Amino acid sequence: MRTKVSRRGLDLPAPKSIVPPETPEPGRDQRLTRRVFLLRGAMVLGFGAVLAKLGLMQLRERPRYQAAAQGSMVRFEPLRAPRGLILDRNGEVLARNRRSWTVWLVPAELPDDEVERERIREQLTTALGLDELLVVNRPALPPGNERAVLDELAEVLNVPGAEVAGKVFSAPKDQRYVVVREKLRPEEAASLREAAKRLPGVHVLNRFDYLAAAAAGSAVPVALAEDVPRELALTLAANPTALPGIRVTDDTLVREYPGGPDFSHILGYVGPITKEEYEAAGGDSPANPYRPDDRVGRGGVEQAMEEVLRGQHGGRWVQVDARNVVVGEVPGRRRDPVPGLTVVLTIDAELQRAVTQALAEGIREADRAAREKGRDPVGSGVAIVLDPRSGELLALVSLPTYDNARFVRGLTQTEYQALLDDPFHPLVNFAISGEFPPGSTVKPLLACAALQEGVITTQTTYTCRGSIRVPTVWDEQGGNTYVCWLATGHGEIQVLDGIAQSCNVFFYNVGAPGQTPEGGTEPLHYYIPGDPEKHYFEGLGIERIEKYLREVFGFGQATGIELAGEADGLVPNPRWLFQTLREYWSVGDTINVSIGQGHLACTPLQLACALAAIANGGTYYRPRIVKELRDAAGQVVRRFEPEAVRQLAIAPEHIETVRRGMRRTVTDGTAKGKFVRTGDDIPIAGKTGTAEYGEAEGGRYKKSHAWFTAFAPYDDPEVLVLVLIRDGGEGATFAVPVADRILATYFGRAA
C-alpha cells in the first residue's frame, strides 16, 4: 500500500528558529590582531636567535666544539717509566719496583648532582678507608686576623704557633687549601672538627672532598688511593659508569727496599714531587721530565742519582666511548717509556749488615758503661769501611737508622714527629752529615804537615809531664793549663811514640807557633810542671794547619760522594772566629785544634778519606759509592773508575814515618792488646781518638766521642775502617773492639 507523505502528515519536530549573530563589540578585532602579531614576532625572534647561535657555533666556535668532541673520543694516557734498580756490588737487589693499583679522582668528571656525588664519596670512603685531613682554606681566613686563627689552631694541636703559620704562609700563593695534618685518628678528627667550628677557614675534610675541592674543575687525575689491593681495584674498575670521575689503573710502581733499614741512609727513599719542584723542572712544559704526581728521590743514592734513576715517561692516545670507557688505542700514537738505569753500588750488602751489627753492639756496650757512671745515654755512631786503593766504600753505617719503606707507604704526622723528636736523630746520616771534633785521630795529619814543613824531624823530642802551662802576656805566673790524657806524662817523646801514645803535649808543640803575641815582648812559650825554665813553641801555627787540613787532606769541603746531604765540616781560623763569635784568636785556640778539638769539625767520611791517603802512601781518592750504571738489558753504560784527586804534598818518607807511628799504636800504643778477633798474622795500623767537648771541669771535659781508625794489612793496605761512637767515651775502650769485629769479618775470621 502506497503511503503519501507530506510535511503536514509527518510527525517531525518543529524547525529551529534561526537567530541572527550578535553585533561585534567595538575594538575587539584590533586587540586580537595585535596579540597574534606579537606572538608571531616572538616566534620569529626565537627562531632567529637559535639560528644565530647555531651559526656562531658552526663558524666562530667550531674549533672549540670540535676539540671538545674529539676530546670526548680520544684521550692521552701517560705511560710511566720504571725507576731504575739499585744493586750492591754482588748483584743483590737493594731497591726495586712493584706494580700496584691506584684509584684516581678526576674532579672535572664528577657528577654535578649532589646526591650522586655523595653516593660516590661514601662508596669510596668505605671501600678504600679514606682518611680525614685537617685543612686550612687560606682565602677563608678572616682578613687581618689570619695569624690569630692559626695560633689558636696551634694551641689545639699543642704545637708552636710558628709551625702552623709557617706551613700555611709558606705554601704557594695559588694553593688555596693547605693540609696541616693528615691521617687523623677517628677521635682526633672528631675533636678537631668540633674545634674547627670556632676557627673560620679551618676544616676537617675527607680526602675525597679535599682533592675534589683543591683541584676543582681540573681534568688532571689526582691519586685518591695508592697501592690498592688487586681484588678491590678490579671491583671498582668493573663498572666505570657507576663511578663517574673515578679511574683505576695498574701502572703505578711502588718502590720497595728489600734490604731493610740497614741500607736506609745509603739509599734514601722516594716521595711525592712538590709543586715547587715540579714548577722548577719546567711546569707543564713538554720538556719537563716529571708529571705532577711523580715521586722523586729523597736523600741518599735515590736523590743523588735521581737523573739516571727516573727514566723517561712515555704515553699513548686511547679511544673512549661516551661513558669515558677506553675502547682501544689509537694506532701510531704511542711512545714507550724508557726505564731508568740500574745503579750498581760499591757496597757489599753482607759486609754492611755485619758492620751494622758490630757497631750496634759497640754502642750498647758504651751505653751500659755510661749508665753505670750516671752519664747521659749513648745511642748513635758511625762505621765506615773503604778500599784505600780506590776510594770505594764497602760499607757505610750510621746508627740509629730508620725504615725508608715507611716513607714510601706514608707516615702519619705523629710517626714523623716521633722521628724528629728522637734525641739520637735517626734521620741524620752522621757518616756524611755529622760534624764532629776528630780528636786525636787528626794527629797523623798534623804530624805529616809538621814533618813536611820541617817543624819537627824524627829525632825531635819534647818532654811530657802530664800538662803544660801557657802564661798570658799580662800574667807570666798565670795563664792556662793544657793537659795530656796521661796525667803522669809520657816523659821524653818523639814523633813515632807521639802518634802511638797519642801524647797531647807533643802535639801542642807541633801546633803552637813560634811567634810573638800582640802586645808581648817575647815569643810564645810554656812551662812544664817542676821546671822553671821557659820552653818556646816552634810549631805550625793556625795558618799552616789550615792550609794542610784544607788543601792536602780535604777538610772543610764536601768530598763529592754520590750521596745527598753531605756537610762541609769546619776548619777554623782567626777571621772565622771573629766574624762568627766576635772573639780574637789565641794560642789556646791553636793548641786545641792541634789535638783535634776546639772549633775544628769534620765528617767521619772526610777523616776516613784523609787517613786512607796516608794508608796507601799518598794518593787522595774521591770516595765513591756508585760502581757502574746498567741499562734495562743489563749492559754496562758507564763504569766509575777510581778518581785520584791529588797526590799529597808530603814527601813519601814523611808519610812512611806516620804510617810506622800508626802501626806502633796497635803493637805498643793506645790500641795494644785490643785486637782479639783479627789474629796476629794480619798486621794492623791505627789511631785512637777521644774527642772531648762541652763544659770543662778541672781542665777536662764532661763529654767525649770515641774514635778509632785502622788499615790493614799494614804493608799493602786493602781496607780502612773508621769507627765513631758519639758520646762513647774513650776510643780505645769502645771504638777499637768494633773495628776488631769488622776487620775479623772482612778477613773471614770468626767475629
PAMARBA-148848 format. One line per 3 residues: number of its first residue (from 1); their letters; for each residue x, y, z of C-alpha. Coordinates in Angstrom, 3 decimals. Layout:
N
NUM	A	X/Y/Z; ...
// end
This chain:
751
1	MRT	0.000/0.000/0.000; 1.435/3.213/-1.014; 1.511/5.968/1.530
4	KVS	1.587/9.513/0.625; 3.916/11.517/2.698; 3.561/15.202/3.141
7	RRG	5.173/17.545/5.596; 1.946/18.067/7.266; 1.412/14.390/7.795
10	LDL	4.781/13.594/9.303; 5.432/13.822/12.977; 8.550/15.989/12.781
13	PAP	9.973/18.419/15.287; 9.454/21.995/14.598; 12.454/23.547/12.871
16	KSI	14.779/25.645/14.997; 14.491/29.273/14.603; 17.458/30.996/13.068
19	VPP	18.994/33.547/15.466; 20.863/36.342/13.832; 24.513/36.776/15.010
22	ETP	25.457/39.212/17.754; 26.738/42.534/16.782; 30.597/42.591/17.388
25	EPG	31.998/44.658/20.292; 33.833/47.703/19.027; 37.789/47.323/19.087
28	RDQ	37.858/43.570/19.823; 39.261/42.540/16.410; 42.021/45.034/16.722
31	RLT	43.216/43.614/20.070; 43.121/40.046/18.734; 45.090/41.013/15.671
34	RRV	47.755/42.708/17.854; 48.180/39.577/20.035; 48.623/37.370/17.027
37	FLL	51.191/39.776/15.646; 53.167/39.831/18.890; 53.120/36.047/19.176
40	RGA	54.318/35.632/15.633; 57.046/38.212/16.229; 58.272/36.411/19.353
43	MVL	58.388/33.158/17.447; 60.376/34.753/14.653; 62.811/36.312/17.121
46	GFG	63.222/32.988/18.981; 63.933/31.075/15.830; 66.282/33.841/14.757
49	AVL	68.237/33.591/17.985; 68.502/29.826/17.646; 69.704/30.155/14.061
52	AKL	72.207/32.827/15.107; 73.587/30.620/17.898; 73.831/27.678/15.519
55	GLM	75.672/29.847/13.067; 78.007/31.079/15.791; 78.712/27.538/16.896
58	QLR	79.299/26.403/13.318; 81.575/29.266/12.385; 83.420/31.088/15.132
61	ERP	83.252/28.426/17.893; 83.565/25.438/15.613; 87.229/24.680/16.560
64	RYQ	86.432/24.685/20.296; 83.476/22.341/19.979; 85.360/20.189/17.524
67	AAA	88.218/19.836/20.012; 85.766/19.072/22.797; 84.101/16.433/20.704
70	QGS	87.438/14.965/19.758; 88.499/15.029/23.425; 85.470/13.051/24.370
73	MVR	86.542/10.383/21.902; 90.364/10.387/22.239; 92.303/10.756/25.483
76	FEP	96.003/10.880/26.285; 97.284/8.499/28.936; 100.833/8.709/30.305
79	LRA	102.976/5.580/30.450; 105.244/5.778/33.461; 108.898/4.919/33.229
82	PRG	110.028/2.252/35.712; 112.552/3.678/38.160; 115.976/2.088/37.901
85	LIL	117.029/-0.669/40.289; 119.777/-0.280/42.896; 122.079/-3.266/43.436
88	DRN	125.033/-3.982/45.692; 128.417/-4.826/44.176; 127.493/-8.529/44.054
91	GEV	124.109/-8.062/42.397; 121.871/-8.189/45.460; 118.774/-6.041/44.906
94	LAR	118.546/-3.168/47.373; 115.801/-1.123/45.670; 113.201/-2.320/43.170
97	NRR	109.704/-1.596/41.878; 106.435/-3.411/42.426; 103.471/-2.787/40.141
100	SWT	100.394/-1.707/42.057; 96.855/-0.440/41.564; 95.910/3.201/42.001
103	VWL	92.480/4.816/42.222; 92.412/8.269/40.621; 89.987/11.132/41.018
106	VPA	89.215/13.396/38.035; 87.363/16.385/39.534; 86.080/17.659/36.185
109	ELP	84.301/14.353/35.539; 82.460/14.163/38.849; 78.675/14.471/38.578
112	DDE	77.111/17.820/39.415; 74.243/16.157/41.254; 74.996/16.362/44.970
115	VER	73.198/13.140/45.802; 75.104/11.226/43.153; 78.422/12.731/44.232
118	ERI	77.722/11.836/47.865; 76.972/8.261/46.840; 80.348/8.004/45.104
121	REQ	82.107/9.589/48.063; 80.559/7.230/50.593; 81.273/4.171/48.466
124	LTT	84.941/5.061/48.001; 85.445/6.150/51.610; 84.178/2.808/52.829
127	ALG	85.973/0.707/50.234; 89.326/2.489/50.385; 89.309/3.568/54.004
130	LDE	89.944/7.179/53.016; 91.417/9.209/55.837; 90.433/12.635/57.077
133	LLV	92.653/15.692/56.963; 92.950/18.948/58.841; 92.911/21.659/56.191
136	VNR	93.197/25.441/56.178; 91.327/27.294/53.439; 93.549/30.354/53.156
139	PAL	91.077/32.682/51.358; 88.517/31.911/54.068; 90.748/33.120/56.920
142	PPG	89.420/36.396/58.361; 91.409/39.293/56.869; 93.701/40.869/59.428
145	NER	93.219/38.017/61.894; 94.811/35.168/59.980; 97.658/34.731/62.448
148	AVL	95.304/34.754/65.431; 93.277/31.892/63.956; 96.399/29.900/63.154
151	DEL	97.859/30.493/66.614; 94.652/29.209/68.190; 94.781/26.185/65.908
154	AEV	98.369/25.586/67.024; 97.193/25.602/70.644; 94.606/22.973/69.800
157	LNV	97.318/20.855/68.151; 99.751/21.536/71.013; 102.496/22.704/68.650
160	PGA	104.330/26.049/68.330; 102.302/28.723/66.577; 105.121/29.362/64.123
163	EVA	104.904/25.760/62.951; 101.318/26.040/61.728; 101.674/29.595/60.438
166	GKV	104.892/28.716/58.636; 103.271/25.783/56.883; 100.271/27.818/55.782
169	FSA	102.033/31.001/54.711; 104.943/29.247/53.002; 102.625/27.371/50.638
172	PKD	102.439/28.690/47.050; 100.169/31.699/46.705; 97.840/29.929/44.308
175	QRY	97.363/26.994/46.676; 94.008/27.543/48.283; 93.895/24.568/50.631
178	VVV	96.865/23.726/52.869; 96.992/20.390/54.669; 98.114/20.895/58.248
181	REK	97.721/17.299/59.385; 96.568/14.117/57.664; 95.661/10.539/58.535
184	LRP	93.680/11.711/61.539; 92.508/9.104/64.004; 88.698/8.991/64.412
187	EEA	88.753/10.529/67.873; 91.286/13.127/66.737; 89.135/14.027/63.717
190	ASL	86.054/14.428/65.910; 87.887/16.696/68.337; 89.365/18.847/65.588
193	REA	86.042/19.062/63.770; 84.491/20.474/66.926; 87.345/22.957/67.342
196	AKR	87.070/23.996/63.672; 83.570/25.336/64.328; 85.081/28.350/66.069
199	LPG	88.023/28.737/63.661; 86.990/30.287/60.339; 88.858/28.799/57.399
202	VHV	89.767/25.614/59.288; 88.123/22.363/58.202; 88.315/18.629/58.716
205	LNR	87.772/17.077/55.292; 87.610/13.588/53.939; 90.417/13.006/51.427
208	FDY	87.838/12.734/48.651; 86.371/16.137/49.493; 89.801/17.715/49.899
211	LAA	91.053/16.570/46.492; 87.784/17.472/44.798; 87.956/20.974/46.269
214	AAA	91.692/21.538/45.840; 91.584/20.580/42.158; 88.013/21.657/41.424
217	GSA	87.231/21.585/37.710; 90.569/20.059/36.779; 90.725/17.304/34.195
220	VPV	94.111/16.144/35.535; 93.754/12.939/37.564; 94.919/13.068/41.186
223	ALA	95.718/9.963/43.202; 92.936/9.149/45.630; 94.425/5.906/46.946
226	EDV	97.633/4.102/46.049; 98.736/0.516/46.362; 95.132/-0.665/46.445
229	PRE	94.598/-4.445/46.804; 94.111/-6.050/43.405; 90.704/-7.567/44.143
232	LAL	89.321/-4.266/45.374; 90.763/-2.376/42.411; 89.198/-4.815/39.956
235	TLA	85.857/-4.493/41.711; 85.942/-0.701/41.406; 87.063/-0.885/37.793
238	ANP	84.398/-3.442/36.808; 81.630/-0.891/36.307; 83.114/2.519/35.408
241	TAL	79.720/4.019/34.623; 78.736/3.604/38.275; 81.700/5.722/39.398
244	PGI	81.979/8.731/37.093; 85.088/10.793/37.801; 86.967/7.738/39.082
247	RVT	89.649/5.850/37.187; 91.540/2.737/38.207; 94.972/1.895/36.798
250	DDT	97.605/-0.745/37.425; 100.599/1.173/36.037; 101.798/2.647/39.326
253	LVR	105.173/1.379/40.508; 105.723/1.208/44.245; 109.321/1.432/45.446
256	EYP	110.498/-1.419/47.657; 113.652/-1.763/49.750; 114.200/-5.471/50.454
259	GGP	117.475/-4.765/52.283; 115.627/-3.131/55.159; 116.735/-0.310/57.472
262	DFS	120.414/-1.331/57.324; 120.618/0.462/53.960; 118.271/3.401/54.527
265	HIL	120.959/6.051/54.964; 122.714/4.856/51.821; 119.620/4.542/49.641
268	GYV	117.290/7.267/50.897; 113.709/6.882/49.677; 111.221/8.314/47.171
271	GPI	108.468/10.780/47.935; 105.904/12.904/46.054; 107.304/15.732/43.992
274	TKE	106.406/19.128/45.432; 104.674/21.796/43.426; 107.789/23.957/43.667
277	EYE	109.976/21.149/42.341; 107.547/20.477/39.505; 107.470/24.132/38.501
280	AAG	111.261/24.412/38.744; 111.608/21.424/36.416; 109.501/23.115/33.763
283	GDS	105.901/23.036/34.947; 103.502/21.928/32.244; 106.135/22.348/29.547
286	PAN	106.660/19.290/27.324; 110.337/19.459/28.280; 109.533/18.706/31.927
289	PYR	110.616/15.114/32.636; 108.176/14.896/35.544; 104.431/14.630/35.955
292	PDD	102.643/16.434/38.807; 102.056/13.129/40.609; 105.576/11.734/40.220
295	RVG	107.817/10.565/43.027; 111.408/11.729/43.323; 114.447/10.698/45.344
298	RGG	114.804/11.969/48.876; 118.246/11.573/50.424; 120.956/9.027/49.703
301	VEQ	121.526/7.482/46.305; 117.863/7.932/45.362; 118.312/11.701/45.389
304	AME	121.939/11.914/44.268; 121.311/9.686/41.229; 117.787/10.927/40.503
307	EVL	118.599/11.968/36.949; 119.627/8.470/35.856; 117.169/6.548/38.037
310	RGQ	113.977/8.323/36.966; 113.880/7.211/33.301; 111.738/8.882/30.610
313	HGG	107.961/8.735/30.659; 106.031/7.702/27.570; 102.382/7.927/26.619
316	RWV	99.597/6.762/24.360; 96.335/8.053/22.897; 93.283/5.932/23.552
319	QVD	89.741/5.968/22.233; 86.948/6.233/24.763; 83.192/5.975/24.426
322	ARN	80.567/8.401/25.691; 80.884/6.889/29.160; 84.640/7.633/29.165
325	VVV	85.494/3.945/28.997; 88.594/3.011/26.986; 87.668/1.018/23.902
328	GEV	91.026/0.930/22.122; 94.390/2.541/21.429; 94.969/4.984/18.583
331	PGR	97.455/3.304/16.221; 100.783/5.022/15.667; 100.401/7.434/18.572
334	RRD	102.283/5.577/21.296; 105.634/6.460/22.856; 107.049/3.712/25.030
337	PVP	108.675/4.770/28.309; 112.416/4.370/28.802; 113.261/2.670/32.118
340	GLT	115.728/4.317/34.455; 119.250/2.963/34.621; 120.249/0.365/37.183
343	VVL	122.728/1.753/39.727; 125.285/-0.761/40.983; 126.877/0.280/44.264
346	TID	130.346/-0.405/45.618; 128.669/-1.510/48.863; 128.933/-5.151/49.914
349	AEL	125.487/-5.901/51.364; 126.682/-8.803/53.505; 129.508/-6.721/54.961
352	QRA	127.109/-3.806/55.512; 124.902/-5.996/57.691; 127.864/-7.293/59.688
355	VTQ	129.200/-3.777/60.230; 125.767/-2.635/61.391; 125.640/-5.427/63.971
358	ALA	129.176/-4.731/65.187; 128.508/-1.014/65.609; 125.176/-1.644/67.343
361	EGI	126.900/-3.914/69.856; 129.614/-1.330/70.466; 127.016/1.354/71.097
364	REA	125.187/-0.912/73.567; 128.425/-1.568/75.473; 129.237/2.133/75.630
367	DRA	125.689/2.878/76.767; 125.871/0.321/79.584; 129.107/1.867/80.817
370	ARE	127.676/5.390/80.595; 124.584/4.469/82.584; 126.659/2.796/85.280
373	KGR	128.571/6.057/85.693; 125.417/8.154/85.722; 126.169/9.762/82.378
376	DPV	123.782/10.503/79.539; 122.762/7.502/77.410; 124.715/6.601/74.273
379	GSG	122.734/5.764/71.160; 124.433/6.742/67.919; 127.569/6.122/65.927
382	VAI	129.233/5.637/62.551; 131.244/2.877/60.924; 132.907/3.198/57.512
385	VLD	134.766/0.561/55.517; 136.540/1.662/52.339; 139.204/0.450/49.969
388	PRS	142.172/2.868/50.249; 143.389/1.734/46.816; 140.374/3.162/45.009
391	GEL	138.155/5.123/47.376; 135.350/2.560/47.018; 133.067/2.349/50.033
394	LAL	132.367/-1.231/51.046; 130.135/-0.343/53.986; 128.746/2.877/55.394
397	VSL	126.659/2.701/58.563; 125.042/5.418/60.638; 123.048/4.445/63.713
400	PTY	120.320/4.789/64.665; 118.698/4.309/61.308; 115.106/4.370/60.086
403	DNA	112.863/2.288/57.850; 112.762/4.004/54.454; 109.865/1.751/53.375
406	RFV	107.648/3.593/55.872; 108.227/6.829/53.969; 107.102/5.180/50.743
409	RGL	103.902/3.955/52.386; 103.377/7.313/54.050; 103.941/8.359/57.651
412	TQT	101.390/9.936/59.900; 102.299/13.285/61.397; 102.677/11.574/64.772
415	EYQ	105.093/8.987/63.364; 107.162/11.609/61.577; 107.268/13.856/64.619
418	ALL	108.494/10.928/66.703; 111.458/10.557/64.344; 112.186/14.278/64.551
421	DDP	111.984/14.258/68.352; 114.254/11.231/68.787; 117.313/12.524/70.706
424	FHP	119.617/10.314/68.633; 118.353/11.733/65.293; 117.777/8.589/63.207
427	LVN	117.058/10.627/60.059; 120.589/12.059/60.016; 123.330/10.170/58.183
430	FAI	126.137/11.047/60.581; 128.740/9.468/58.288; 128.411/12.321/55.788
433	SGE	126.273/14.944/57.550; 127.555/14.819/61.120; 130.303/17.298/62.001
436	FPP	132.463/16.291/64.954; 135.803/17.216/66.501; 138.125/14.426/65.309
439	GST	140.166/14.329/68.496; 143.479/12.507/68.371; 142.685/10.839/65.035
442	VKP	143.801/14.131/63.437; 147.310/13.806/64.905; 148.705/11.730/61.994
445	LLA	147.669/14.535/59.643; 149.343/17.182/61.794; 152.460/15.009/62.053
448	CAA	152.641/14.816/58.228; 152.360/18.601/57.976; 154.965/19.230/60.677
451	LQE	157.465/16.820/59.114; 156.929/18.332/55.668; 157.356/21.893/56.955
454	GVI	160.492/20.974/58.896; 158.884/21.949/62.184; 159.911/18.542/63.558
457	TTQ	162.069/15.625/62.483; 162.012/12.008/63.542; 164.505/12.977/66.260
460	TTY	162.679/15.993/67.655; 161.979/15.388/71.345; 159.566/17.037/73.751
463	TCR	159.025/16.425/77.442; 155.580/15.405/78.671; 154.847/15.508/82.393
466	GSI	151.091/15.429/82.107; 150.461/19.087/81.258; 151.880/22.438/80.260
469	RVP	151.057/25.957/81.440; 150.906/28.749/78.893; 151.160/32.206/80.510
472	TVW	149.363/35.226/79.150; 151.020/38.427/78.002; 149.954/40.199/81.187
475	DEQ	150.372/37.329/83.658; 153.556/35.298/83.474; 152.621/33.363/86.624
478	GGN	149.109/32.550/85.497; 147.654/31.659/82.140; 146.010/28.407/81.044
481	TYV	146.902/24.791/81.711; 146.620/22.214/78.922; 146.686/18.601/79.999
484	CWL	147.717/15.328/78.426; 145.360/12.385/78.662; 148.024/10.563/80.721
487	ATG	148.236/12.522/83.958; 151.700/11.142/84.830; 153.027/12.138/81.431
490	HGE	154.932/10.285/78.691; 158.372/11.612/79.524; 160.755/12.306/76.653
493	IQV	158.850/11.555/73.468; 159.407/11.691/69.706; 157.033/11.588/66.754
496	LDG	156.612/7.795/66.452; 155.604/7.433/70.080; 153.811/10.774/69.956
499	IAQ	151.444/9.140/67.469; 151.395/5.698/69.092; 150.849/7.018/72.636
502	SCN	148.679/9.915/71.388; 150.612/12.392/73.513; 148.839/15.732/73.686
505	VFF	151.890/17.662/74.869; 153.862/16.524/71.841; 151.164/17.856/69.507
508	YNV	150.731/21.084/71.460; 154.298/21.738/70.371; 153.517/20.639/66.821
511	GAP	150.658/23.127/66.576; 151.510/26.263/68.565; 153.628/28.738/66.560
514	GQT	156.929/30.349/67.450; 155.749/33.949/67.235; 155.442/36.937/69.498
517	PEG	151.866/37.613/70.537; 150.329/41.042/70.055; 151.321/43.247/72.985
520	GTE	154.050/40.830/74.088; 157.816/41.237/74.187; 158.948/37.653/73.643
523	PLH	157.807/34.607/71.639; 155.102/32.258/72.842; 156.325/29.866/75.495
526	YYI	155.137/27.447/78.172; 156.178/25.860/81.455; 156.496/22.173/82.325
529	PGD	155.454/21.086/85.841; 158.511/21.126/88.116; 160.602/23.020/85.566
532	PEK	161.012/26.811/85.981; 162.593/27.183/82.539; 160.679/28.654/79.639
535	HYF	160.041/26.340/76.683; 159.370/28.094/73.399; 156.822/26.960/70.842
538	EGL	158.081/26.404/67.299; 155.053/24.745/65.735; 152.966/25.159/62.601
541	GIE	150.542/27.888/63.636; 146.915/28.028/62.568; 147.643/29.368/59.064
544	RIE	149.734/26.345/58.075; 147.463/23.934/59.947; 144.503/25.272/57.981
547	KYL	146.417/25.035/54.705; 147.293/21.382/55.173; 143.913/20.331/56.520
550	REV	142.089/22.052/53.653; 144.340/21.781/50.626; 146.084/18.496/51.345
553	FGF	143.642/16.437/53.392; 140.306/17.812/52.121; 138.801/19.142/55.345
556	GQA	136.300/21.991/55.224; 134.712/20.848/51.946; 132.421/18.080/50.739
559	TGI	134.184/15.003/49.394; 131.846/14.707/46.411; 130.483/11.260/47.203
562	ELA	127.295/10.276/45.345; 125.074/10.853/48.382; 122.760/13.749/49.125
565	GEA	123.191/15.889/52.218; 126.974/15.915/52.654; 128.309/18.515/55.093
568	DGL	131.459/20.617/54.650; 132.879/20.459/58.149; 134.833/23.387/59.594
571	VPN	138.485/24.370/59.681; 138.547/27.471/61.911; 140.830/30.463/61.527
574	PRW	141.084/33.919/63.142; 138.816/35.585/60.582; 136.094/32.944/61.009
577	LFQ	136.272/33.218/64.810; 135.877/36.980/64.801; 133.114/37.053/62.179
580	TLR	131.184/34.246/63.844; 131.727/34.704/67.580; 133.299/38.167/67.743
583	EYW	136.298/36.667/69.524; 140.018/37.067/68.869; 142.167/34.056/68.087
586	SVG	144.597/32.975/70.798; 147.336/30.416/71.126; 144.853/28.338/73.111
589	DTI	142.677/28.036/70.032; 145.630/26.724/68.036; 146.538/24.289/70.810
592	NVS	143.018/22.882/70.808; 142.983/22.453/67.023; 146.358/20.685/67.158
595	IGQ	144.757/17.791/69.090; 141.541/17.772/67.030; 139.334/19.733/69.400
598	GHL	138.094/23.284/69.854; 136.231/24.595/66.816; 137.669/22.054/64.382
601	ACT	134.993/19.738/62.965; 134.907/17.160/60.180; 132.608/14.453/58.922
604	PLQ	133.646/10.837/59.531; 133.929/10.355/55.762; 136.322/13.307/55.415
607	LAC	138.567/11.839/58.093; 138.416/8.358/56.553; 139.462/9.696/53.139
610	ALA	142.372/11.667/54.594; 143.672/8.679/56.557; 143.193/6.409/53.536
613	AIA	145.593/8.671/51.641; 148.198/8.091/54.347; 147.474/4.354/54.351
616	NGG	148.050/3.987/50.582; 151.230/6.067/50.563; 149.960/9.459/49.443
619	TYY	147.069/9.331/46.928; 143.850/11.075/47.876; 140.940/9.321/46.149
622	RPR	137.472/10.732/45.846; 135.187/8.399/47.828; 132.723/6.507/45.653
625	IVK	129.588/4.567/46.385; 128.472/4.018/42.763; 130.382/1.373/40.829
628	ELR	128.578/1.354/37.479; 125.345/2.070/35.599; 123.484/-0.539/33.560
631	DAA	120.587/-0.331/31.120; 117.414/-2.417/31.247; 119.150/-5.214/29.340
634	GQV	121.914/-5.401/31.942; 124.590/-3.847/29.728; 127.090/-1.534/31.413
637	VRR	126.659/2.003/30.064; 129.099/3.680/32.421; 131.755/2.430/34.787
640	FEP	133.075/4.706/37.533; 136.818/4.361/37.669; 138.886/5.353/40.723
643	EAV	139.440/9.109/40.739; 142.733/10.266/42.193; 142.007/13.844/43.232
646	RQL	145.613/14.649/44.121; 148.876/13.369/45.464; 149.536/14.559/48.994
649	AIA	152.055/17.386/49.019; 154.084/15.429/51.544; 157.309/13.557/50.951
652	PEH	156.945/9.743/50.886; 159.406/9.319/53.733; 157.285/11.536/55.995
655	IET	154.153/9.584/55.129; 156.008/6.370/55.927; 157.071/7.772/59.301
658	VRR	153.450/8.477/60.175; 152.391/5.020/58.974; 155.011/3.475/61.265
661	GMR	153.652/5.519/64.161; 150.146/4.207/63.434; 151.436/0.643/63.297
664	RTV	153.064/1.185/66.678; 149.669/2.336/68.032; 148.480/-1.269/67.691
667	TDG	151.679/-3.045/68.714; 152.808/-0.833/71.609; 150.449/2.109/71.906
670	TAK	146.911/3.015/72.919; 145.334/0.105/70.972; 147.743/-2.577/72.168
673	GKF	146.031/-5.852/73.024; 142.645/-4.689/71.736; 142.544/-6.834/68.581
676	VRT	141.465/-10.195/69.923; 139.427/-11.451/66.948; 141.501/-10.490/63.947
679	GDD	144.590/-12.549/64.633; 148.281/-11.683/64.920; 149.011/-12.691/61.324
682	IPI	147.137/-9.663/59.951; 149.297/-6.593/60.679; 147.071/-3.628/61.521
685	AGK	147.907/0.066/61.875; 145.566/2.510/63.545; 144.904/5.578/65.623
688	TGT	142.659/6.023/68.635; 140.861/9.244/69.448; 138.880/10.651/72.354
691	AEY	137.379/13.974/71.311; 136.300/15.933/74.361; 133.692/18.680/74.113
694	GEA	131.068/20.528/76.108; 131.589/22.066/79.529; 135.015/21.674/81.128
697	EGG	135.845/20.909/84.744; 139.398/20.965/86.027; 140.845/21.139/82.527
700	RYK	138.830/18.144/81.343; 135.503/17.978/79.523; 132.429/16.113/80.660
703	KSH	131.655/14.523/77.272; 133.747/12.851/74.610; 133.355/10.977/71.342
706	AWF	135.098/7.622/70.912; 137.064/7.345/67.651; 139.237/4.701/66.074
709	TAF	140.576/4.210/62.585; 142.666/1.335/61.226; 144.022/-0.023/57.957
712	APY	145.226/-3.499/57.069; 147.327/-5.276/56.070; 149.949/-2.742/57.062
715	DDP	152.405/-3.442/54.220; 149.783/-3.449/51.450; 146.516/-1.993/52.770
718	EVL	143.319/-3.165/51.119; 140.827/-1.940/53.678; 140.420/1.027/56.012
721	VLV	137.938/1.049/58.881; 136.728/4.077/60.803; 134.504/3.896/63.885
724	LIR	132.867/6.712/65.824; 130.622/6.275/68.859; 129.039/9.586/69.762
727	DGG	129.448/10.395/73.460; 131.065/6.967/73.729; 133.951/7.902/75.999
730	EGA	137.433/6.572/75.266; 138.176/5.438/71.735; 140.470/2.631/72.849
733	TFA	137.796/1.202/75.140; 134.709/1.244/72.938; 135.611/2.047/69.317
736	VPV	138.577/-0.341/68.894; 136.548/-3.528/69.657; 134.063/-2.544/66.947
739	ADR	136.875/-2.169/64.417; 138.230/-5.536/65.551; 134.882/-7.211/64.784
742	ILA	134.655/-5.505/61.397; 138.178/-6.467/60.329; 137.628/-10.021/61.520
745	TYF	134.545/-10.233/59.307; 136.317/-8.690/56.343; 139.246/-11.107/56.546
748	GRA	136.980/-14.079/57.137; 137.837/-14.609/60.794; 135.342/-15.570/63.470
751	A	133.797/-12.318/64.634
// end
